[in-house]
Each structure stands twice: as C-alpha cells, then as structure tokens.
C-alpha cells in the first residue's frame, strides 16, 4: 500500500498533538479519526499501520528532511528526493 507523505505527516502531527507517544498510538488515532482527517486530505488508502509508519519514517533522510522543513530555509526548492535507503 502506498501512502502520501503529506498524509503520513498530517496523521502523525494530529496524533502527537492529541497525546500519541509512538507508532501504535499514531496508527490507532488514524484509524479512529479517519473521517476527520479526510476533511483535509483524501487518505485514499486509509491510514498506515504502526508497522508501515515505522518503515516510512525509517526511510526518511533525517538531515534532508530537517533542512527542507526548517522555518528559515531559503525560498528555493528542497531536493526532490529526500529519501535514503542507507542503513547507518
């Protein structure tokens, strides 16, 4: 199953703001609040399970993601590929 990164980030942000403290609670929040989340994004494939969340966040290149999401970053686009399969 494929999940859009913006959907994954939205469900994670909302869940954490509501007190989620890990992948299991984020996944449970997403399952229980899917109708609410669909007010903002389509969530065509519903929400990811805790295992899928772990895989998704495990593949993010933390430095590229940090740079791309920094409030003070330049107006230029971040690298189009912020994913890395390296196992450091």
N, C-alpha and C positions, 0 to 999 in steps of 0.2 A: 504494500500500500504506500502511496506517495502522499506526503503532507507538505503544504506550502510553508515556508519558513515564517512568513508573517502570521500564519495561523498558530504555529507552534509557539512563537513568541507571545502572541496575544493570550492564549490559554495559560501559558506559564506566568506571565505578568499578573493576570487577573487572579490566578490561584494563589500566588505568593502574597499578593495584597490582601487576600482573604485568609491568610494563615497557613497555606500549604508549606510543608518543610521538606519535600522530596518528590521524587518521580511518582511514587504511588499516590500521594495525595493530589498531585497535579493531574494525573490521569483520572482519578475519581472525580475531581472538580469538573474536568472537561466533559466527562460522561453525564454528570448530573446537571450541568449548566449549558448543554449544547444549544438549546433554543435561545438562551440569552446571547451566547457567543455568535450565533448566526445573525444577530441583529447588526453585526459589524463586518463580518467576513463570511463567505459561503460555507466553509467547512464541508466541502463536497464528500470527503471521505471520513466524516465524523472527526473524532479527536484521537490522537495516538495513545497507545497503551504505555504503561511505565517502561516496558522493555524498549519500545520504539523511541520514546523520549530519550532514554539513555543512549541509544545508537545515534540519534540525531545530534544531541549535544556533544557526544563523544567525537563526532567527525568535524565539528567546528574548529577552525583555526583560531584559537583564542586571541592571538595578537592581531590578526586581520579584523576580527570581529570587534575588538576593543577600539582599534583605530577607526573603523567605519562607523561606530556608534558613539564616538566621542563628541560631546557638545561643541567643542572648539575646533572641530576639523574644518578644513577648507571646503569651499563650495564644489570643488572638483569631485567627480565620482570616485567611489572606493573601487578597488579591484573587483572585476566582475566575478571572479572565482575566489570566494573566501573559505573554501573547503579544503581540507587536507586529510589524507588517509594515513599520514605518518603515525607511527606508534612510538612516541618519545617517552 
